[in-house]
Every structure is written in structure tokens, then in C-alpha cells.
Amino acid sequence: MLSERTALITGASSGFGLLTTITLARRGWRVLATMRDLARREKLEAAAREAGVLERIEFLALDVTDNVQIAELAASIAARPVALHAVVNNAGFAMAGFAEDVSDAELRRQFDTNFFGAAAVTRAFLPQLRRQGHGHIVMVTSGSGRMGFPGVGSYVASKFALEGWTETLRLEMKAVGIQVALVEPGSFETDIWTRNALLSTGTRDTQSPNAARVARWRSRMDANTNKKANPQIVAAAIANLLETSHPRLRTVVGSDIKLGLWLRRLLPWSVFERIVTKAAGLDG
Ligand SMILES: NC(=O)c1ccc[n+]([C@@H]2O[C@H](COP(=O)([O-])OP(=O)(O)OC[C@H]3O[C@@H](n4cnc5c(N)ncnc54)[C@H](OP(=O)(O)O)[C@@H]3O)[C@@H](O)[C@H]2O)c1
């Protein structure tokens, strides 16, 4: 077991954030488990109790779209007499809807959490990591940060943006001793597909020129819902990255996205896009 190291995680109330919290705590880390609504802490609390690691976890309020709350939390953690070893930007959600039907407000809402939220949290904790001269920053992006997929253009755009920002940050921080890395999961069984899934208003509009296509797309997506992988694999990958002194830039997790990226690299684009549009029910 490691001597106690401290990690801060955003979006720890469910999914990857919850599992990463438990995984790190089991490995001897102290975890600052942040969530936008502390009333939703029960699931993590119960899992931590069951794993016998509750005393290693601190529950803290953080909505990544609230810049005042971010600044106050960063200041209070910087004032502690212990180092912060890692920040995991995990909080996120997916706005579904065809690009033509997603409003500007909906697109901005998607970016506010997935891109601006992660960037703001990172900037707030960088001064402390810089002073320490060490620290890991992990961004949970997605396979959707590497390739587009019909019906989730807003989500894809927010993750592409985060990929570009993070790749740049890594180059800027290399000589400072701060390790910056990306985790790119494929499809895993978490609340992102259910409780946290948002469908844009325009996509629900039966007058939309895409209405029939959306119905086909949704039934194709629903048919795939049973095929998602165990999210513990992602939690383990994040924990492994935090315990690697010089992690690589990208860690792709999941056989579906590994296959997708491999096909995209090898196949002629015209063949690849036929496969993708067929998978999304948009081939006719
Ligand atoms: N599951 C997948 O297949 C998959 C694949 C690729 C990438 N990802 C990425 O993985 C990350 C975690 O998602 P997940 O799959 O674990 O889904 P999840 O179970 O829905 O967890 C998302 C977490 O983010 C939190 N969150 C949402 N908006 C927030 C905000 N403004 N401030 C703070 N927290 C906020 C949620 O809080 P509440 O509990 O309050 O809603 C929840 O704790 C996301 O960035 C997602 O894009 C997921």
C-alpha cells in the first residue's frame, strides 16, 4: 500500500467518479470526493462503508459550473498542511440530439459542464500543484473526443474541445513537473445513459425534419443499451494512471472504442462512414 496520497475527484456521486473514489481509497489514497449535490452522497457512502474505506473519503460540494464555489474550494484545500497529488476531472453529461436540432443554449450548457467546468477546476488547482512542483491532472474525456457519432454532436464537440485543451496543457506543464493525461472510455454502464441523459428539445419536436430519423436512431441506440461494459475497468485505469509517475497522454478504455478507432485508422473514410451511419440507423 502507498503512503497516503490525496486525490480530488469531480462528479463522485455516481458512475466512474464513485468507482474511482472507492478504488483509490482501497489502494490507500485519501479522496476528496466532490459532487454538485451532497444530498446524493448516500450511494458513495454506502459503497465506501461496505468496502471499509469510509474514513479515507471526504465529501465536498462542488458544481463545476460554479466558479465561486470552485475558487473557494481550491483556496480551502490549498490552505491545508498536506499536498494534493491529483485532480480527476470526471464530471460530465451527454446532451443527445441531432446537430440541426440542438439550440445554442443547449450547446452552451453542454460545454459549460464538460469543457469550461473541467478547464475552470484545473486552473483553480494548478497554482497549488505548481507550488508543490508535482501533481497529476486526469481528464475523463471519451471515445467521443476522438471520433464523431450521429445524435451526440454537442457531447462530441465538448469532448473534442477538452482533448485539444488538455493536449496543449500537457505540453505547457511538462517542464513544471505536473503530469497531464486523458482517459478515453468507450460505452460503460453508468447513469450517463439513464438518469443523466438529456435529449434536446428540438430533437423531441415531431415537426423536426429529422423526426423519423431520430426515431430510427433512438431505437438503434436503445437496442445497444444492454451491451455496455463494466465501469470498474475505467476506475481501475484512472487509478493506475494516478500511480504512474509519467503517464502517457491518452489511455483508451473499452473494446468498442478500441475497435472503432482501429477501423477509422485502417478503413477508407467512405467505408468507415457507411458503417457508422448504418450503426446509427441513418443509412436510408
Ligand atoms: N459511461 C460512459 O459510457 C462514458 C463514456 C465515455 C466518457 N464518459 C465520461 O465519464 C464521465 C463520468 O460519467 P459517468 O459515465 O460516470 O456518468 P454518471 O454516472 O452520470 O456520472 C456523472 C457525474 O457527473 C456529475 N455532474 C454532472 N454535472 C455536474 C456538474 N455541473 N458539477 C459537478 N458534477 C456534475 C453527476 O452528478 P449528479 O449525480 O448530481 O448527477 C455525476 O456524479 C463524464 O465526463 C462522461 O462524459 C462516460
The ligand as an SDF file (V2000), in Angstrom:
LIG
                    3D

 48 52  0  0  0  0  0  0  0  0999 V2000
  -20.3850    5.9490  -19.2100 N   0  0  0  0  0  0  0  0  0  0  0  0
  -19.8430    6.0560  -20.3990 C   0  0  0  0  0  0  0  0  0  0  0  0
  -20.1210    5.2290  -21.2740 O   0  0  0  0  0  0  0  0  0  0  0  0
  -18.8610    7.1520  -20.6780 C   0  0  0  0  0  0  0  0  0  0  0  0
  -18.0640    7.0180  -21.8350 C   0  0  0  0  0  0  0  0  0  0  0  0
  -17.1160    7.9860  -22.0960 C   0  0  0  0  0  0  0  0  0  0  0  0
  -16.9360    9.0490  -21.2420 C   0  0  0  0  0  0  0  0  0  0  0  0
  -17.7140    9.1780  -20.1410 N   0  0  0  0  0  0  0  0  0  0  0  0
  -17.4670   10.3280  -19.2590 C   0  0  0  0  0  0  0  0  0  0  0  0
  -17.2620    9.8890  -17.9460 O   0  0  0  0  0  0  0  0  0  0  0  0
  -17.5550   10.9360  -17.0260 C   0  0  0  0  0  0  0  0  0  0  0  0
  -18.3960   10.3710  -15.8970 C   0  0  0  0  0  0  0  0  0  0  0  0
  -19.6390    9.9550  -16.4200 O   0  0  0  0  0  0  0  0  0  0  0  0
  -20.3560    8.6020  -15.9820 P   0  0  0  0  0  0  0  0  0  0  0  0
  -20.4190    7.7270  -17.1720 O   0  0  0  0  0  0  0  0  0  0  0  0
  -19.7630    8.0930  -14.7450 O   0  0  0  0  0  0  0  0  0  0  0  0
  -21.8600    9.1380  -15.7780 O   0  0  0  0  0  0  0  0  0  0  0  0
  -22.7320    9.4330  -14.4700 P   0  0  0  0  0  0  0  0  0  0  0  0
  -22.9080    8.1960  -13.6750 O   0  0  0  0  0  0  0  0  0  0  0  0
  -23.9330   10.1340  -14.9890 O   0  0  0  0  0  0  0  0  0  0  0  0
  -21.8220   10.4240  -13.6220 O   0  0  0  0  0  0  0  0  0  0  0  0
  -21.6580   11.7610  -13.9910 C   0  0  0  0  0  0  0  0  0  0  0  0
  -21.2810   12.5400  -12.7680 C   0  0  0  0  0  0  0  0  0  0  0  0
  -21.0600   13.9030  -13.1290 O   0  0  0  0  0  0  0  0  0  0  0  0
  -21.7860   14.6870  -12.2090 C   0  0  0  0  0  0  0  0  0  0  0  0
  -22.0780   16.0120  -12.7580 N   0  0  0  0  0  0  0  0  0  0  0  0
  -22.8320   16.3570  -13.8260 C   0  0  0  0  0  0  0  0  0  0  0  0
  -22.8490   17.6820  -13.9570 N   0  0  0  0  0  0  0  0  0  0  0  0
  -22.1040   18.1910  -12.9510 C   0  0  0  0  0  0  0  0  0  0  0  0
  -21.7430   19.4990  -12.5330 C   0  0  0  0  0  0  0  0  0  0  0  0
  -22.1860   20.5810  -13.1840 N   0  0  0  0  0  0  0  0  0  0  0  0
  -20.9330   19.6390  -11.4570 N   0  0  0  0  0  0  0  0  0  0  0  0
  -20.4870   18.5700  -10.7760 C   0  0  0  0  0  0  0  0  0  0  0  0
  -20.8170   17.3050  -11.0970 N   0  0  0  0  0  0  0  0  0  0  0  0
  -21.6160   17.1300  -12.1760 C   0  0  0  0  0  0  0  0  0  0  0  0
  -23.0250   13.8930  -11.8660 C   0  0  0  0  0  0  0  0  0  0  0  0
  -23.6300   14.4010  -10.6790 O   0  0  0  0  0  0  0  0  0  0  0  0
  -25.1320   14.0530  -10.2330 P   0  0  0  0  0  0  0  0  0  0  0  0
  -25.0770   12.7320   -9.5240 O   0  0  0  0  0  0  0  0  0  0  0  0
  -25.5010   15.1830   -9.3340 O   0  0  0  0  0  0  0  0  0  0  0  0
  -25.9620   13.9770  -11.4720 O   0  0  0  0  0  0  0  0  0  0  0  0
  -22.3990   12.5200  -11.7170 C   0  0  0  0  0  0  0  0  0  0  0  0
  -21.7920   12.3980  -10.4550 O   0  0  0  0  0  0  0  0  0  0  0  0
  -18.2460   12.0240  -17.8510 C   0  0  0  0  0  0  0  0  0  0  0  0
  -17.3330   13.0590  -18.1000 O   0  0  0  0  0  0  0  0  0  0  0  0
  -18.6210   11.3210  -19.1340 C   0  0  0  0  0  0  0  0  0  0  0  0
  -18.6850   12.2010  -20.2240 O   0  0  0  0  0  0  0  0  0  0  0  0
  -18.6840    8.2560  -19.8310 C   0  0  0  0  0  0  0  0  0  0  0  0
  1  2  1  0
  2  3  2  0
  2  4  1  0
  4  5  1  0
  4 48  2  0
  5  6  2  0
  6  7  1  0
  7  8  2  0
  8  9  1  0
  8 48  1  0
  9 10  1  0
  9 46  1  0
 10 11  1  0
 11 12  1  0
 11 44  1  0
 12 13  1  0
 13 14  1  0
 14 15  2  0
 14 16  1  0
 14 17  1  0
 17 18  1  0
 18 19  2  0
 18 20  1  0
 18 21  1  0
 21 22  1  0
 22 23  1  0
 23 24  1  0
 23 42  1  0
 24 25  1  0
 25 26  1  0
 25 36  1  0
 26 27  1  0
 26 35  1  0
 27 28  2  0
 28 29  1  0
 29 30  1  0
 29 35  2  0
 30 31  1  0
 30 32  2  0
 32 33  1  0
 33 34  2  0
 34 35  1  0
 36 37  1  0
 36 42  1  0
 37 38  1  0
 38 39  2  0
 38 40  1  0
 38 41  1  0
 42 43  1  0
 44 45  1  0
 44 46  1  0
 46 47  1  0
M  CHG  2   8   1  16  -1
M  END
$$$$
